[in-house]
């Protein structure tokens, strides 16, 4: 029995060693320190590893911050939300944020910031963990209460060095865990062997002793032949035999108990052996994970340094180019002014020598001494200078940060329709004032005050040409051909948030708003803001002139916007300008914006008519997309389609996929596609072939798609995420369910159908897609609110916005 107890004690000791059941006093350990910008909405704190802990604390090393909530994502997928107002100043810390009773890996920490942040703050993340599982302490990182940490000392430690030390400590801890697991496995195997030996011995004793003692106690008739019974009839002998039989029975029972105990010990040892194997596998997985994290961290640090060097070099080159352009512009301006002055003097001298006026013509105040300001007087056309600057009234208007701080002149737009003066000897830049194809003077006020930004939009349309508010426009009838042109749309730069498209309303008459809107408060199209081209060559020349002018950001990008149902031409042009302006991080349009406008009726009751017109526009749109992709010279061509506009877009791209090289387009964004789901799935393979990336935004709260579904006898739409059957899922297309994305009450007035353009979240996502080019990241890496979802029934995945 003592041996049995020894075996059981050894087994429980092995179990404790295998599972690491040692008591350790928990302590606070510094996980990371990171500087974040408090002027945004959400900030994420990157963790180089996935540290374990039962609670965390945040401490402000530098600066101050006001937080509305803290979101902690654990390794098991559980998300802990600490929703309360937290104000941290320099040197202060939060109270413990409890995560659970069991230590789990901490994958990420996100902070929801309160509005009105003043700048940057350096935050430290501390985790509460056991002493044995505190790699920070093993690596020399400060361990203890974060409130006792010395900010002056910790601030002097480089973040990269701290993360590297944590990686080394984690690997050391994992190596120790692996050794303990191997020792536990060895002890478990020894316990199994000892248990097997004990069980075998018990069985041998039972078979050897039990039969002999039981035979001696059996009746004479049951004993084997030849067995003597003499001397066994006396009372003393009978008592001795009974006692001997009773002792034999007790020993047999003890052997059976020992045998059962040995079996139990063997089972326990086998279980411990299995636990040890599991522990070793977990240790191996953790070690591999730590190794991968270390490699990823090293790659990211190298990439970050390379990006910083590249950006610094680009900034230095840009400044050098600006300075050179400025000097060249000033020199050219001085040269032009001197040349004009010299020619004017020469012409005046020649004229005075040839003319012989009467003496009375030389009187003071005569007509020849008066300056005439008639329509035939000469003016000086502002020349375009190198670097994109222009000359207006003898001053150079510079451009900064990718946008023009003066009047945005494009040579194609600013070329005057004039009759050259027939006066001999006149300066070559002196022309008669007749009128420009684009009246720049109408924008002087808001551009000078920087309260509006003109955005050029190049368009193609098969609508009929009309006149609206004294300028060229396009109506609701089909023209049978594609008309090419450019329209300037003014975007108000002040008192406007991303996603707003401000147009004059019925209350603006109180403010005395002029016809067409106030450029300081509304999106407007000036009277002479539309220029028509006679051929593709003219449009391509104007596009290249615009790219060379330096107006806007990301000039190697271009995107084509195709509107949906119930959209007039003017609204489509304004929407294109709004998207271009909001996609850019600066006060300037993104790339070169294009609009294709098919003849939508602009009325709710004309759904069927709009559907027919969108189908007829497919050949025209196909040619327009091919022209933009092949002739504009842009390196990255993107497409944004909305609602019913998705119908001609997907068919046009599917056609181009058969005729053009693969991946001719960069990113294709399908916003709320009003296309039958089955039809969309049939042509989706062409989209995946022709584009490097395709993103579909679907919603179950889209009222317009709900009405469309009812009109189609409950046939699901590709942009409808209502379940069943759920959103459209196609291999190679990233589908994002934005049903829970709230864009305010005004969104419902537009049937909750325009989230792609009036939600800052989606505008930021589209901007990230366009700007990253070939380095596409899955939606959950671009936005922490996009959560990965699985659809086991069809072996596919999609993403859902979670607020």
Secondary structure by P-SEA (a helix, b strand, c coil): caaaaaaaaaaaaaaaaaaccbbbbbbbbbcccccccccccbbbbbbcccccccbbbbbbccccccccbbbbbccccbbbbbbbbbbbcccccccccccccbbbbbccccccccccccbbbbbbbbbbbcccccccccccccccccccccaaaaaaccaaaaaaaaaaaaaaaaaaaaaaaaaaaaaaaaaaaaaaaaaaaaaaaaaccaaaaaaaacccccccccccccccccaaaaaaaaaaaaaaaaaaaaaaaaaaaaaaaaaaaaaaaaaaaaaaaaaaaaaaaaaaaaaaaaaaaaaaaaaaaaaaaaaaaaaaaaaaaaaaaaaaaaaaaaaaaaaaaaaaaaaaaaccccccccccccccccccccccbbbbcccccccbbbbcccbbbbbcccccccccccccccccccccccccccccccccccccccccccaaaaaaaccbbbbbbbbcccbbbbccccccccccccccbbbbbbbbbbbbcccccccccccccccccccccccccccccccccccccbbbbccaaaaaaaaaaaaaccccccccbbbbbbbcccccaaaaaaaaaaaaaaaccccccccbbbbbbccccccccaaaaaaaaaaaaaaaaaaaaaaaaccccccbbbbbbcccaaaaaaaaaaaaaaccccccccbbbbccccccaaaaaaaaaaaaaaccbbbbbbbcccaaaaaaaaaaccccccccccccccccccccbbbbbcccccccaaaaaacccccccccaaaaaaaaaaaaacccccccccccccbbbbbccccccccccccc
